[in-house]
Amino acid sequence: MLMQKRVLVKIKKDKTELSLREVLEKIQELQAQHPDEDVFFDGDEYAICVRPRKASP
């Protein structure tokens, strides 16, 4: 089963004015909005993404 990720917030790599604290706060905010999914920062995409949680065996 393929876990499909979705980009929620794309961050401009150049000219971003977001601090690390602001990115972490945004991740926490999105975690509260998506309690049944994993919210994470994808360094390759330079974005905050979400994907379904893995089902427990």
SVG drawing of the C-alpha trace seen along z (x, -y; Angstrom):
<svg xmlns="http://www.w3.org/2000/svg" viewBox="-8 -38 26 45">
<polyline fill="none" stroke="black" stroke-width="0.4" points="0.0,0.0 1.5,-3.3 1.4,-6.2 0.5,-9.3 1.9,-12.6 0.3,-15.9 2.0,-19.3 0.2,-21.7 2.6,-24.6 5.3,-25.2 8.2,-27.3 10.2,-29.5 13.8,-28.3 15.2,-31.6 14.0,-34.8 12.0,-33.2 11.5,-35.3 10.2,-32.4 12.2,-31.4 12.6,-27.8 10.4,-28.6 7.6,-29.8 7.9,-26.7 7.7,-24.5 4.7,-26.5 3.0,-26.0 3.7,-22.2 2.1,-22.1 -0.9,-24.1 -1.4,-21.7 -1.0,-18.6 -3.9,-19.9 -5.9,-20.3 -4.9,-16.8 -4.9,-14.6 -5.3,-11.3 -2.3,-12.1 1.4,-12.5 2.5,-16.2 6.2,-16.6 8.7,-18.9 10.0,-17.4 13.5,-18.8 13.5,-17.7 10.2,-19.5 11.1,-22.3 7.5,-22.0 5.3,-21.0 3.5,-17.8 0.9,-15.4 0.3,-11.7 -2.0,-9.1 -0.7,-7.4 0.5,-3.8 -2.1,-1.3 -1.2,0.7 -0.7,4.4"/>
</svg>
